[in-house]
Amino acid sequence: METWTALTTLGDRERAEALGRSLESLDPEPWGTGVMMLEDVDGTWEVGGYFTDAPDEIALALLAAAHGAAEFTISKLPDVDWVAHVRRELAPVDAGRFLVHCGSGVETVPEGRILIRIESSMAFGTGHHGTTLGCLKALDRLVGNCAVIRRVADIGCGTAVLAMAAQLACGAEVVASDVDPVAVEVARTNLSANGIEDCVTLIEATGFDDARLAGPFDLVLANILRDPLLGMAEDVAQALRAGGHAVLGGILVEQADHVVTRYASSGFCLRGREDIGEWSTLTLTRTSS
């Protein structure tokens, strides 16, 4: 099947979502659209459409101009079985006791390891990205140090890989949330693939805006981006018990000190930091009551 993509960027979420909705009215109609914040560019959103017929370049240019977006970049993709490609290219991720895979590459489970499957047709958030890998390794260290982890909140759960890791490693009661309803459904599929769909409460919410995220929790996982992490520092503090931990990801190395300073003002001390490539993962402990 021939596929074309049309991608652009713009500077705020509201306009990006409006442009995403407008794409759906094009002729030829896209078979899918997407709106996402770029992880490595602060405040920039990407809007994309996927087409089985060549898109109308003039209509796209008019839409971009109307919404204040950059000019669309249009590309024709090779005819590839992307699910099979993902299975071939994504080797299992080794993160301490956790082994994350996409349905291939694992013949047997080594003793003492925890196998986590991410459905290969939904293979973002597999652990290959430095932010997810760093969070998995931070969780592994907390478990290895016998941290008490009975209740966990995973904010911005994406594929739910961190929520699943916490549940499988600790038998914890986990509440996982994401602002994106598609992500929540992806997470639900992955929970089912790992046989723990009844062990994790999934909700669609922004930050801690749901009564089920009121706490107290022993651990908060938040692999998102610097700005929302800074904005929710007080919410994380209120949701955690004294002595509880927060594992924060999605932070560029040069941003990490700013995040540590902000959380210190909310009663946290830095317990650990790991830099993987350009990304930092922070492990913080709530010290104030």
C-alpha positions as CSV (number, residue, x, y, z in Angstrom):
1,M,0.0,0.0,0.0
2,E,1.4,3.4,-1.0
3,T,1.5,5.9,1.9
4,W,2.2,9.6,2.0
5,T,2.9,11.7,5.1
6,A,2.4,15.4,5.5
7,L,4.1,16.9,8.6
8,T,4.3,20.4,10.0
9,T,5.1,22.1,13.3
10,L,3.7,25.1,15.3
11,G,4.0,26.7,18.6
12,D,1.1,25.8,20.9
13,R,-1.2,22.9,21.6
14,E,-4.5,24.6,21.0
15,R,-3.6,25.6,17.4
16,A,-2.0,22.2,16.8
17,E,-5.1,20.4,17.8
18,A,-7.3,22.7,15.6
19,L,-5.0,22.0,12.7
20,G,-5.2,18.3,13.3
21,R,-9.0,18.4,13.2
22,S,-8.9,20.5,10.0
23,L,-6.8,17.9,8.3
24,E,-9.6,15.4,8.6
25,S,-11.7,17.4,6.2
26,L,-9.2,17.3,3.3
27,D,-9.9,15.5,0.0
28,P,-8.3,13.1,-0.4
29,E,-9.0,12.3,3.3
30,P,-6.1,11.1,5.5
31,W,-6.5,7.7,7.0
32,G,-4.9,8.9,10.1
33,T,-3.8,12.2,11.8
34,G,-1.6,12.9,14.8
35,V,-0.7,15.7,17.1
36,M,2.2,15.4,19.5
37,M,4.6,17.6,21.5
38,L,8.2,17.2,20.3
39,E,10.3,15.9,23.2
40,D,13.5,17.7,22.3
41,V,12.0,21.1,21.3
42,D,10.4,23.1,24.1
43,G,6.8,24.2,23.2
44,T,6.8,22.9,19.7
45,W,4.0,20.6,18.5
46,E,4.1,18.4,15.4
47,V,0.9,17.8,13.3
48,G,0.8,15.0,10.8
49,G,-1.5,13.4,8.3
50,Y,-1.1,9.9,6.6
51,F,-2.6,9.4,3.2
52,T,-3.1,6.5,0.8
53,D,-3.5,8.9,-2.1
54,A,-1.1,11.9,-2.7
55,P,-2.4,14.8,-0.6
56,D,-3.5,18.1,-2.0
57,E,-0.4,20.3,-1.6
58,I,-2.3,23.5,-2.2
59,A,-4.9,22.6,0.4
60,L,-2.2,21.8,2.9
61,A,-0.4,25.1,2.3
62,L,-3.7,27.0,2.9
63,L,-4.3,25.1,6.1
64,A,-0.8,25.7,7.3
65,A,-1.1,29.5,6.6
66,A,-4.5,29.6,8.3
67,H,-3.3,28.0,11.5
68,G,0.1,29.8,11.6
69,A,2.1,26.6,11.0
70,A,5.2,25.9,9.1
71,E,4.9,24.7,5.5
72,F,4.0,21.0,5.4
73,T,6.7,18.6,4.4
74,I,5.2,15.9,2.2
75,S,6.9,12.5,1.8
76,K,6.1,9.3,0.1
77,L,6.9,6.3,2.2
78,P,8.3,3.0,0.9
79,D,5.9,0.0,0.9
80,V,6.9,-1.6,4.2
81,D,5.2,-4.0,6.6
82,W,5.9,-1.7,9.6
83,V,4.8,-4.1,12.2
84,A,7.2,-6.7,10.9
85,H,9.9,-4.1,10.6
86,V,9.5,-3.1,14.3
87,R,9.7,-6.7,15.4
88,R,13.0,-7.1,13.5
89,E,14.6,-3.8,14.4
90,L,13.6,-3.4,18.1
91,A,15.8,-5.8,20.1
92,P,14.7,-6.5,23.6
93,V,15.7,-3.7,26.1
94,D,17.8,-4.7,29.0
95,A,17.1,-2.5,32.1
96,G,18.2,-4.2,35.3
97,R,15.6,-6.8,36.2
98,F,13.4,-5.7,33.4
99,L,13.4,-7.0,29.8
100,V,11.1,-5.1,27.5
101,H,10.3,-6.7,24.1
102,C,7.9,-6.3,21.2
103,G,6.9,-9.9,20.7
104,S,10.2,-11.2,19.3
105,G,13.8,-11.7,20.2
106,V,13.2,-13.4,23.6
107,E,13.3,-17.2,23.4
108,T,13.5,-17.8,27.2
109,V,13.2,-15.6,30.2
110,P,16.4,-15.5,32.3
111,E,16.0,-16.4,35.9
112,G,15.2,-13.4,38.0
113,R,14.1,-11.2,35.1
114,I,10.8,-9.6,34.5
115,L,9.5,-9.7,30.9
116,I,7.3,-6.8,29.7
117,R,5.7,-7.0,26.3
118,I,4.8,-3.9,24.3
119,E,2.6,-4.6,21.3
120,S,4.7,-4.0,18.2
121,S,2.0,-2.2,16.4
122,M,2.1,0.4,19.2
123,A,5.8,0.5,19.7
124,F,6.5,4.0,21.0
125,G,7.5,3.9,24.6
126,T,9.3,0.6,24.3
127,G,12.3,1.4,26.5
128,H,14.6,2.1,23.6
129,H,14.4,5.9,24.2
130,G,16.8,7.2,26.8
131,T,14.0,8.7,28.9
132,T,12.1,5.4,29.3
133,L,15.3,3.4,29.7
134,G,16.5,5.7,32.4
135,C,13.2,5.5,34.3
136,L,13.2,1.7,34.2
137,K,16.7,1.6,35.5
138,A,15.8,4.0,38.3
139,L,12.9,1.8,39.3
140,D,15.1,-1.2,39.2
141,R,17.5,0.5,41.7
142,L,14.7,1.5,44.0
143,V,13.4,-2.1,44.1
144,G,16.9,-3.4,44.6
145,N,17.4,-1.1,47.5
146,C,14.2,-2.5,49.1
147,A,12.2,0.7,48.8
148,V,8.6,0.3,50.1
149,I,6.5,0.5,47.0
150,R,2.9,-0.5,47.6
151,R,1.0,2.3,45.8
152,V,2.2,3.9,42.5
153,A,1.0,6.7,40.3
154,D,2.3,6.8,36.7
155,I,1.6,10.3,35.2
156,G,1.7,10.5,31.5
157,C,1.8,6.7,31.2
158,G,2.0,6.4,27.4
159,T,2.3,2.7,26.7
160,A,2.2,1.9,30.4
161,V,5.6,0.3,30.4
162,L,6.6,2.0,33.7
163,A,3.2,1.2,35.3
164,M,3.6,-2.5,34.3
165,A,7.2,-2.6,35.5
166,A,6.1,-1.3,38.9
167,Q,3.2,-3.7,39.2
168,L,5.2,-6.7,38.1
169,A,8.2,-6.0,40.2
170,C,6.4,-5.0,43.4
171,G,2.9,-6.3,43.2
172,A,1.9,-2.7,43.7
173,E,-1.5,-1.0,43.3
174,V,-0.9,1.2,40.3
175,V,-2.9,4.1,38.9
176,A,-1.8,5.1,35.4
177,S,-3.0,8.2,33.6
178,D,-2.5,10.0,30.4
179,V,-4.0,13.2,28.9
180,D,-4.3,11.4,25.5
181,P,-7.2,9.0,25.1
182,V,-5.3,7.1,22.4
183,A,-2.5,6.5,24.8
184,V,-4.9,5.2,27.4
185,E,-6.2,2.7,24.9
186,V,-2.7,1.7,23.9
187,A,-1.9,1.2,27.6
188,R,-5.0,-0.9,28.0
189,T,-3.9,-3.2,25.1
190,N,-0.4,-3.6,26.6
191,L,-1.8,-4.4,30.1
192,S,-3.9,-7.1,28.5
193,A,-0.9,-8.5,26.6
194,N,0.9,-8.9,29.9
195,G,-2.0,-10.4,31.7
196,I,-2.3,-7.5,34.3
197,E,-5.3,-5.6,33.0
198,D,-7.1,-6.0,36.3
199,C,-4.0,-4.9,38.3
200,V,-3.6,-1.3,37.0
201,T,-6.3,1.4,37.1
202,L,-6.2,3.4,33.8
203,I,-7.6,6.9,33.6
204,E,-7.6,9.8,31.2
205,A,-6.5,12.9,33.1
206,T,-4.3,15.9,33.0
207,G,-1.7,15.8,35.7
208,F,-3.3,14.9,39.0
209,D,-6.7,16.2,38.0
210,D,-8.6,13.0,39.2
211,A,-9.6,12.0,42.7
212,R,-8.0,8.6,42.1
213,L,-4.6,10.3,42.0
214,A,-5.0,12.0,45.4
215,G,-2.6,9.6,47.1
216,P,-0.9,9.0,49.3
217,F,1.5,7.1,47.0
218,D,4.9,5.5,47.7
219,L,6.1,6.2,44.2
220,V,5.2,8.7,41.5
221,L,6.5,8.0,38.0
222,A,6.4,10.9,35.5
223,N,8.2,10.5,32.2
224,I,6.9,13.5,30.4
225,L,8.7,16.9,29.8
226,R,10.4,19.6,31.8
227,D,7.7,22.2,31.8
228,P,4.8,20.0,33.0
229,L,7.2,18.5,35.5
230,L,8.0,21.9,36.9
231,G,4.3,22.8,37.0
232,M,3.3,19.7,39.0
233,A,6.0,19.8,41.7
234,E,3.6,20.7,44.4
235,D,1.1,18.1,43.2
236,V,3.7,15.4,43.3
237,A,4.7,16.5,46.8
238,Q,1.1,16.3,48.0
239,A,0.5,13.0,46.3
240,L,3.5,11.3,47.9
241,R,3.8,10.2,51.5
242,A,6.8,11.5,53.5
243,G,9.8,9.3,52.5
244,G,8.1,8.4,49.1
245,H,10.0,8.7,45.8
246,A,9.5,10.3,42.5
247,V,11.2,9.2,39.3
248,L,11.1,11.9,36.7
249,G,12.1,11.6,33.0
250,G,11.8,13.5,29.7
251,I,14.4,16.0,30.9
252,L,17.3,17.2,28.8
253,V,20.6,17.0,30.5
254,E,20.9,20.8,30.6
255,Q,17.5,21.1,32.2
256,A,18.1,18.7,35.1
257,D,19.5,21.1,37.6
258,H,16.5,23.4,37.1
259,V,14.1,20.6,37.9
260,V,16.1,19.5,40.9
261,T,16.0,23.1,42.3
262,R,12.3,23.4,41.7
263,Y,11.6,20.1,43.5
264,A,13.9,20.9,46.4
265,S,11.7,23.9,47.1
266,S,8.8,21.5,47.4
267,G,10.4,19.3,49.9
268,F,12.5,16.8,47.8
269,C,16.1,15.8,47.9
270,L,18.0,14.3,45.0
271,R,18.6,10.6,45.5
272,G,20.0,9.7,42.1
273,R,20.5,11.0,38.6
274,E,21.4,9.1,35.4
275,D,22.2,10.7,32.1
276,I,21.7,8.5,29.0
277,G,22.6,10.4,25.8
278,E,21.0,13.8,26.0
279,W,18.4,12.8,28.6
280,S,18.4,12.8,32.4
281,T,16.4,10.7,34.8
282,L,16.0,12.0,38.3
283,T,15.1,10.0,41.4
284,L,13.9,12.3,44.2
285,T,12.8,11.5,47.8
286,R,10.1,13.6,49.6
287,T,11.7,14.6,52.9
288,S,9.2,17.1,54.4
289,S,5.9,16.0,56.0
